[in-house]
């Protein structure tokens, strides 16, 4: 079943926004598509292309053909939002996306990021210098074989560089027609407000899942301002979900896994939520995509949401 099938009412037109404490979970069937930036319709369950690289998000994957199969299968299943970054590999993820999918099918939105350097495996160092970011955009365009990037995100705010200078560089690239929309990552509402004074912001990508709701205020802000919220590590990453009898019981009722429940919970958390689960396995990819068909009852949604306290 394609993610594109079913209802097509756009989330951007929804009259009600449901917070984590809401007594009613929104119907996924009523919000299957989101207009990113107001003009790019995307199926709300996307794909994060970080895990198709090597160990430590470094170098090439051990099986390149498999990585290409995963990317192609994602599109076959109806995924039309693929998120990547120049730091994944570095460069590897973007190159694999182009190798697997170019020429790109109509409607496919590729989001990438810049501003995080990679000294080595599992190492990440922000670099928000304007000249560096402009160079990052140019190189991503070449690797992805694009004339314009639909969504370019500042991967991290560099504490050594004023945010306004970093975003000013991206605004220049947008004015030059090389970026369509701009997004942010790992930011609080106050930082989004500052950023919007420099350039329009259409999305935010922060870590967020059932067990880690540090960025709850950012989710609420995005709901209020109609910005897409792309939770990375949507099922908890390597830490995963802790075994819980209630969670297992609900999963059994739906004939699903606890990870599918975690994704379904996110989709029903807010119509602006755009989860981007990543994997290097075709089977796991298919399992993730199937989560879009799950619809939790109001009671199930509340129960799952209450399983973990917010981390501070």
Secondary structure, DSSP 8 states (H G I E B T S, - for coil): --TTSS---BGGG-S----TT-SS---GGG--EEEETTTEEEESS-EETTTTS-TTTBS--S-HHHHHHHHHHHHHTT--EEE--TTTBTTHHHHHHHHHH-S--TT-EEEEEESEE-SSTT--EE---HHHHHHHHHHHHHHHT-SSEEEEEE-S--TTS-HHHHHHHHHHHHHTTSEEEEEEES--HHHHHHHHTTS-EEEEE-B-BTTB-TTHHHHHHHHHHT-EE--BSTT-GGG-----HHHHHHHHHHT--HHHHHHHHHHHH-TTB------S-HHHHHHHHHGGG----HHHHHHHHTSS----
